[in-house]
Amino acid sequence: MTAQRIVRNPDILCGKPTIAGTRISVECVLERLAAGNSVDALLDEWPHLTRDDLRAALDYAANAVRGERELPLAPKAA
């Protein structure tokens, strides 16, 4: 599913992974979800996207970090 919905093109957003046929990056989807936006809110904002597009973005991100070595987290600000 991901391979058909997530693409990279050096002419679109400098080659960042995007949802096919759009200029919406996987990064943007993740940032919006991390900020607390719901899937329904994203679909309202981008009505041309589908739930499968958003799932593909999440799947792409999961695959991107799978197998990475553990990195230390930045210390919390006091």
C-alpha positions in Angstrom: 0.0 0.0 0.0 2.7 2.5 1.0 4.7 2.1 -2.2 1.7 3.2 -4.3 0.7 6.1 -2.1 4.0 7.6 -0.9 6.4 9.0 -3.6 9.6 10.9 -3.7 10.3 13.3 -6.6 13.3 15.7 -6.5 11.1 18.3 -8.2 8.5 18.3 -5.5 9.4 19.6 -2.0 13.1 18.9 -2.7 12.4 15.1 -2.8 10.7 14.8 0.5 8.3 11.8 0.7 4.8 13.0 -0.2 1.4 11.6 -0.7 1.1 10.7 -4.4 -0.5 13.4 -6.5 -0.1 16.0 -3.8 2.4 18.4 -2.3 1.5 17.1 1.2 4.6 15.6 2.8 4.7 12.7 5.2 6.4 15.1 7.6 3.5 17.5 7.5 1.0 14.7 8.2 3.1 13.6 11.1 3.5 17.1 12.5 -0.3 17.7 12.4 -1.1 14.4 14.1 1.6 15.0 16.7 0.1 18.5 17.4 -3.2 16.8 18.3 -5.1 17.1 15.0 -7.4 14.2 14.4 -7.5 12.1 11.3 -11.0 13.5 10.6 -9.6 17.1 10.9 -6.9 16.3 8.4 -9.4 14.8 6.0 -11.6 17.9 6.4 -8.6 20.2 5.7 -7.5 18.1 2.7 -10.7 16.6 1.3 -8.8 15.0 -1.6 -6.9 12.7 0.8 -8.2 9.4 2.1 -7.8 7.5 5.3 -5.6 5.0 3.3 -3.3 8.0 2.3 -2.9 8.9 6.0 -2.3 5.3 6.9 0.3 5.0 4.2 2.1 8.1 5.6 2.2 6.5 9.1 3.4 3.2 7.6 6.1 5.0 5.7 7.3 6.8 8.9 7.2 3.5 10.9 9.4 1.8 8.2 11.7 4.8 8.2 12.6 4.5 11.8 12.5 0.7 12.1 15.9 -0.7 13.0 17.4 2.7 13.8 19.7 2.7 16.8 18.4 4.3 19.9 19.4 8.0 20.2 19.4 9.8 23.5 16.6 12.2 24.1 17.3 15.8 24.8 17.1 16.7 28.5 13.9 18.3 29.6 14.1 22.0 30.2 13.9 23.0 33.9 
